[in-house]
């Protein structure tokens, strides 16, 4: 036998060499880059040439959606759970959780507050996260972030076999010394926050790839959000922050290419929300103040958490209607949402959903929580409010304003806040393509599971973006239904319209529109 093998050894060696050459040098991996607050119209060849070219070699989505409320931590939770606030229960950047604080809202930008919610309520997110799902299958998720401690924690709250690397902490903690040795001390926050953005990139390129070998990496870059909030859309420093982020994305591509990894890496670039210029003075707490009473302990019986209003005392429909009516009269107030209206069924002697009244809230002239997918039974409030908006341009020529107080921000149901960025390129995505089919942040987790060959759990209400994949259907074969449903007050003085798109049974809120007579 040895003689025979020796005789054909050269042939076997040649065949083996050919086989090895045919195999990729690195396993296929998936990188999701969340560019905080990146509007689609900011991606231009002049300001962001590398991201523009990445889109040209891959696929650009022109109808992508943030989850409403269009704020960071809501969308961080939706990105990793593949579902809406109604299911995961993280309802705002500020949230009201009575078990932690019965009289005030909590800032979810602080990791310690999220841990307090998990500790006192017994849960933080009501459904499994992508990291937990991957861990069950022996896979790894790495989260690297220059954002807040809260938003970074939400990307992989249990860490498990994966990790979270942030300037202020590392999970699991025992990984911290190795991270420090590889990356050095974290730089302080800056505006633009390029030093911390670059460290997050290094956490992936210089540490994560080689030492953790993640199947999925979620990378959160803090700009342009941090810079735009202070300096405004179109401002020179905000423009500079976009250019720096773009250079960072280029560095990622160049490094992966030089290491022979690019052809085996799917890169998805998205944002958590859009952005608008703020020109108003919507002060929701002040508008609600006349309706507040004192509890027995002297604390107010109404809590305002960002745009959410909670009535702490017994259900009081008359007072809730009075609050809503007062808000409907204020021009700085936009869309208002309340619980879904129900119809009484005399045959079954119980309540049933009014399927033809999907858009109607329980208070006349309001949309239902179902439209925003916000109605979490354990944590949602009584009223949800969005600031009003317009198409007007700011002094730099950037369209989209809201009546929020400040320089620039987000959070509303304006199309400029809801419509955000999605670009993808890699071995599994179509090349040189553009898709006008609606997509959403909730679709990323199920799409990643599809790419990994794993089943999508029923907890995920997002869809697999099949038309983006090389093996998927063409966009021309995907049906899109567009709806506009209007609710109004009994006197017709306030009309509120929800514009939605439906794809394969999945409904996206495009924007809302208010008309006052």
N, C-alpha and C positions, 0 to 999 in steps of 0.2 A: 504494500500500500504506500509506503514511503517513497518507493521508486516512482510510482505513478504520479503521486502528488508533486514530486520534484520535477517530473517531466512536464507537467502542465502548470507549474508554479508561476511562470512568467505570465501566462494567460490569465490565471486567477488574480494575480497582482494588478494586471492591467485593467481587468474588469472591475476590481474593487476600487481602483483609483478613479475610474470613470464614474462609478456609482457615487463616490464621495464628492466628486466635483459637481455632480448634478444636484446635490443637497445644499440648501442654504446654509451659510456659515453661522447664522443666528436664527433662533426661533422667532416666529411671527409674534409681534407685540402691538399694543394699541396705546397711543398717547392722545389724551384729550387736553387741549390747552384752553382754559377759560380766561379770556381777556376781559377783565371786569369793566362793564359799561361800554363795550365796543358797539357803536352803531354801524349798520351795514354801509352807510354812505361815507364812513370814515376810511373805508378800505379802498384807497385809490393808488394808482401807480406812482403818484408823486410823493405821497406821505407814507404809504405802506407797500413798497415795491415787492418785498419778499413774500408777504401774505398774498398779494395780488398774483404773483407768479405761482404760488402754491395752489391757488384756486384755478389758475389756468391749466395746470397739469392734472387737476382733479375735478371736483364738482363744487359749484357754488349754489347755495339755496337762497332763493329770493323771497321766500315767504315763511321765514322761521319765526317762532313765537316764544317769548318769555312766558312764565306762569304769573298770573295776577294774584296778589299784589306783586308788582314788578320790582321787587327788592331782593337784595343779595341772598339772605339766608333762606328765604322761601325757595328760591331757585336752586341754591346749593342742595337743599333737601330733595327737591324734585329731580335734580340731575342724578342723584345716587339711588333714589327709590323708584324712579320711572313712573311716578304718580303725582297726584295733585295734593294740595293742603288738606282737602277733605279726608284723605287717607293717612298721610304721614303726620299731620297735626302740628307742623311748624308753620304758624299762620302769619308771621310778620318779622320784620327786623326787631320790633318791640312786641312782646307777647304778654298776655295776662294769664298767669298760672297761679290760682289762689293758694295752692298747697305750698308755694314758695313765698308769695307775697300777696296777701288778700286785698291790699288797697292800692297797689301800683303795678305798672308794667315792668317787665324785665328786658334789658338790652341783650339780644342774642349774639351780639358781636363779641361778647365775653364768654370764653369757654367755661369759666367757673359757673356762670348762670345756667348754661346748658346742662352741666353736670348736676347742678342743684335740681333742675327740673327732672332729670332722669332719676335722681335719688329719691325725691319726694313723691313724684307721680308713679314711679316704678317703670317708666318708659320715657324715652325722648322722641323717637320716631315710631309711628304705629305700624310700620311694615319693614321687612328686611331691607338692608342696604346692599348695594352692589358688592361692597367688600365682604359682607357676611355671606352672600350667595357664592362668591368666588372661593371663599375659605372652605365652604362645605365640599367643594369639588377639588380641593387641593391646589387652588390657584391663589395668586397674590395680587393685591391692589396696593399701590403706592400713591400717597397724596403728598404733593409738595406745594407750598403756598407762601405768598407774600401778603396775603389778605389778613383779615382779623383772626384772632385766636378762635372765635366762634365759627366763622365760615370755614376755616381750615379743619376744625374738629368735625364738622358735619360731613365732610367728604369721606371720612372713614372713622366714625366714632368709636367703634370697638377695636380697630386696628387689627387684632387677631394675628394672622401670619403675615400681614402686611405692615404698613408703617404710615405715620404722618410726620413730615419734616417741616417745621415752621421756625421762624427766627427766634421765637420765645420758648419753644418746647419741642420735644420729640416723643412720639409714641411708637412702640413701647419705650418707657424711659431708659431702659438699659441699653438702648441703641444710641443714646445721646453722645457718649464718649467717642464712638466710632464716627458719628456724623461730624463732631467737632474736629476730629483729627483729619478728616477728609476735606472739610470745607473751611475750617477756621472759624473764628467768632463771627456772629451775625452783625452786619452793619446796622446803624440806626435807621429809622424810617426817614425818608426824604421826599421832597416834592420836586420833580417826579420821583417815584419810588424805585428808580432803576437799580440801585445797589441791592435791595432786597429781592427785586424781580430776578436779577442775575444770579443771586444765591439760590433761589428756587430752581432756576434752570440748571445750575451746577449740582444741586441735590439730585437731579435726575441723571445728568450726563456723567458726573464724576463719582457719584456714590450709588445711586439706585440701580443703574443698568448692570453694573458689575457685581455689586455685593448683594442686592436683593433680587435682581432679575425678575421684575414684576411682569405679570401678564397684561395688566392695565395700569397706566399711570394717569392720575388726574393732577394737572398742573394749573394752579390759580395765580394769575399775574394781576397785581393790584391796580395797575394803570390801564386805561386813562381815567378810571373812576376817581381815584384819590386826587388827581390833579384837576380834573374837570369840575368837581364839586366846589373847589375854591376859586378857580380861575375862569371857568366858563367854557362853553363849547366854542371851538374855533379860535380860542386864545392862543398866542404863540407858545406858551408853556404847555398847554394841553396838546397842541400839535407836536411839540417836542416829545412829550410822553408817548405819543403814538409811534413816532419814529424810533424811539428807543425800544419799545416793545417789538416792533417789526424787526429791528436788528437782532433782538434776542431770538425771535422765531427763525431768522436766517441762520444764526449760530447753531441752533438745534439741528436744522437740516444739514448744514455743512459738516457738523461733527458726526452725525449718523451716517452721512455719505462716506466720509473718510474712513470710518470704522466698518464699512460694509454692511451697515444695518438698515439703511434707508429703504431699500427695496423690500424689507420684511417688516416695515413699521407703518401701520395705518395712523395718520395724523388727522385729528379732528380739531378744528379751531372754532370755538363758539364764544358766546358771552352770556352773562346771567340776565341781562336786561338791556334796554336801550337807554336813551338819555334825552332830557329836554332842558331848555332854558327856563328858569323860574322867575316869574314876573309879578307874582301876587302875594297875598298875605292871608292864606287860608289858615286860620287858627281854630282847629276843630274843638279843642278843649274849651276855648272861650265861647264858642257857639253853643256848646252843650251845657255850660255852667249854669244858666238860669233854670235848668231842669234837675239839678243835682240836689239831693237831700242828704241828711246826716243819718248814718247808721247808729245803733245803740252805743257803739264805742267811740263815736264822734268822727269816724272816717267817712269819706264821701261814698254814696251808694252807687255812683257811676264811675267807671274807670275807662279812660280813653287810652288805647294802645295803638299808637300810630293812627291808622284809619279806621280802627275797630272800636266800637262802643259797646261796653258791657254794663247791663243793669244788674247790680248785685242783689237787690231786694227781690221780692216776689214778682212774678210776671205781671206786668202792667201795660196791657195793650194800648190803653188810652195815652199814657205818657210816651210810649214808643212812637205812636202816631204823631204826637205833638212835636217830638224831636225831629222826626223825618220831615214834617210839614215845614218846620222852621228852616231846616237845611235846604229844602227844595226852593225856598224863596231867595237863597243866597247865591249870587252869580258866580262866586268863587268855588262853589260846590258842583262837582260833576255827577258821575254815576253814584247811585245809592243802591245797596243790596240788602235784602232781608231774607228770612227763611222762606222757603218755597210755599206758595199758597196750596192749600189742600181742599178737596171737595168732599162733602159728606155723602156717604153711600147709605141710603136708607135701607137697602136690602141686607147688607152685611153689618149694619149698625156700627160702622167704624170709619176711620178716615182712610182715604187712599190718595195717592198722588194724582194730580190732574195732568195727565200726559199732554193734553192740548194747552196746558198752562205752564209748561216747563219754564218759561221765561218770567213768569209773574211772581213777585215777592208778596209776602203776606200783607204789607202795607201798600195801598194804591200808589202807583207811580214809581215803584221800586222793582228792580230785577231780583230774581231769586239767587240765593247762594249757589244753586246748581249751575248757573251760567258761568260763574267764576270757579266752580268746583272747590269752594271754600268751606262748605258746611260740615266741619268736623264735629261730631256729636259731643265729644268730651271738652273741646276747647274753643269752638267758635263763639263769637259774641252775638249781640242782638242786631247790630247794624254795622255795615261795612261801607266806608265812604272813600270815593276817589276825588282828587282835585279836578277842576275843570281844565280844559286844554284848548289850544288853537293851532292853526297851521302857520302863524306868523313867524317871521325870521328874526333872529337877534341881530345885533350890530355887526357881527361877523358874517352874516348871510346864512346862518344855519337855521333851518326851519324847525318849528315845534316848540311851543311854550306851554307852561302849566301855571296854575295859580298858587302853587306852593311858594313858601317863603324861602328865599335864599338866592344863590347865584345860578346853579344848575343842579339837576338831580333827576329822580325817577320815582317810580312807585305807583303811577296812575294807570288808568286804562286807556290812555292815549295811544294811538298807533306808533308814535315815536318812542314810547317806553316799552310797548309790547313787542314790536318787531325788532329782533336782534340778529346777530351774525351767526351763520353756520357755513363752514367751508371744510371739505374733507379731501384728502388725497392719500393714496397708498395702494397696495396690491389688491385690495378687495373693492375699491371704489372705482366708479366710472371715471374715464379720462376726458378732459376737454369738454366738460358738460355743465349745463345750467339747469336747475330744476325750479319750476314755479309751483310745485306741489307743496301745500302747507305742511310744515313740520313743527315740532316743539321741543323744548328742553326735556320734557318727559319721555321723548322718544330715544334719547341717547343710550340710556341703560339697557333697554331691550335690544337695541341694535348691536351694542357691544356683546351682549350674551349670544346673539345670533352669530356674530363673527367668531366667537369662541366655541361655537358648536354646542352651547348649553341651552336648555329649555328656558323659556321666559315664564316666570311664575305668574299666577293669576293676580297677585297683588299689584302687578305693574299694569297701569291703564294706558301707558304709552304704546306706540306701535313700532314695529321694526320698519325702518326706512328702506324697504326693499328696492324701491326704484333708484336708490343711490348706488346699489351694489352691481358689480359687473354681471352677476348671475341673476339679477332681479328683473322684474318687468320694466318696460320703458315707461317714462313719465306720461307718454301719450295714452297709455292704457289705464291710467289711474283716474278714477272719477272724483271730481271735486264739486260739492254742492255748497253754494253760498247763500246764507240766510240773513235777513234783517227783521228783527222783531221789536215792536215798539210797545212800551207801557206808558201810561200817563195818569195824571191826577184826575179826579172826578170833574174838576172845572177846566181841564185841558191846559192849565197854565204852565205845566212842567211835563215835557215829553222826553223819554229816555229810550234810546234805541241801542240794541246790542247787535253788532255785526259779527257773524260767526262763519267758519268754514268747516265742512265735514268731509273727512277722507276715510273711507273704509270703516264707517261707523265711529270714527274718532273725531270729536268736535273741538275746535280751537276758537278761542275768543280773539277776534281780530282787533276790535276796539269798540268803545261805546261813544255815543254822541248825545248831547243834551240840547234841547231847544226850549227856550222859555218864551211864553206869550204874555 
